Amino acid sequence: MKAGGSISIWFFIGISLLFNGLLIFGAGIYELFHTPQTPVVLFHLHASVWWGGILALLGAGYCFYFAPGKGRV
């Protein structure tokens, strides 16, 4: 990275999306093996697994695309 350069805010948003996506995905995987006593109505769709995976992929894409030191002006 050049001296005096700045890091894009989108890189930090990507880190946030990646971290939250991994947490939600992990919680969804845990729920697959340890079913709650009173599951919600649409539990069989496993929304936390899907939503966590989508967030993690989106965050990883943002982190890759807006990574510091790629030489973008």
C-alpha positions as CSV (number, residue, x, y, z in Angstrom):
1,M,0.0,0.0,0.0
2,K,1.3,3.5,-0.8
3,A,2.2,5.9,2.0
4,G,-0.8,8.1,2.8
5,G,-3.2,5.8,1.0
6,S,-6.6,4.9,2.4
7,I,-8.5,1.7,2.7
8,S,-11.9,1.4,1.2
9,I,-14.9,1.3,3.5
10,W,-16.2,-1.6,1.4
11,F,-13.3,-3.8,2.6
12,F,-14.5,-3.4,6.2
13,I,-18.1,-4.0,5.2
14,G,-16.9,-7.2,3.5
15,I,-15.1,-8.2,6.7
16,S,-18.3,-7.6,8.7
17,L,-20.5,-9.5,6.2
18,L,-18.0,-12.4,6.2
19,F,-17.8,-12.6,10.0
20,N,-21.6,-12.3,10.5
21,G,-22.2,-14.8,7.8
22,L,-19.9,-17.4,9.3
23,L,-21.5,-16.9,12.7
24,I,-25.1,-17.4,11.3
25,F,-23.9,-20.3,9.2
26,G,-22.3,-22.0,12.2
27,A,-25.5,-21.5,14.3
28,G,-27.6,-23.0,11.4
29,I,-25.3,-26.0,11.2
30,Y,-25.5,-26.4,15.0
31,E,-29.3,-26.3,14.7
32,L,-29.3,-29.1,12.1
33,F,-27.8,-31.5,14.6
34,H,-29.4,-30.1,17.8
35,T,-33.1,-29.4,16.9
36,P,-34.8,-26.9,19.2
37,Q,-37.6,-28.2,21.4
38,T,-40.1,-25.9,19.7
39,P,-38.9,-25.2,16.2
40,V,-40.3,-22.3,14.2
41,V,-42.9,-23.0,11.5
42,L,-40.5,-23.0,8.5
43,F,-37.6,-24.7,10.3
44,H,-37.4,-27.3,7.6
45,L,-36.1,-24.7,5.1
46,H,-33.0,-24.0,7.3
47,A,-32.9,-20.3,6.5
48,S,-30.0,-19.6,8.8
49,V,-27.8,-22.0,6.8
50,W,-28.7,-20.4,3.5
51,W,-28.6,-16.8,4.7
52,G,-25.3,-17.4,6.5
53,G,-23.7,-19.0,3.5
54,I,-24.9,-16.1,1.2
55,L,-23.6,-13.5,3.6
56,A,-20.3,-15.3,3.9
57,L,-19.9,-15.5,0.1
58,L,-20.8,-11.9,-0.4
59,G,-18.4,-10.8,2.3
60,A,-15.6,-12.9,0.9
61,G,-16.3,-11.3,-2.5
62,Y,-16.1,-7.8,-1.1
63,C,-12.9,-8.6,0.8
64,F,-11.3,-10.0,-2.3
65,Y,-12.5,-7.2,-4.7
66,F,-11.7,-4.3,-2.3
67,A,-8.6,-5.7,-0.7
68,P,-6.0,-3.0,0.1
69,G,-2.8,-3.0,-1.9
70,K,-4.4,-4.0,-5.2
71,G,-3.1,-0.8,-6.9
72,R,-6.5,0.7,-7.7
73,V,-6.6,4.5,-8.0
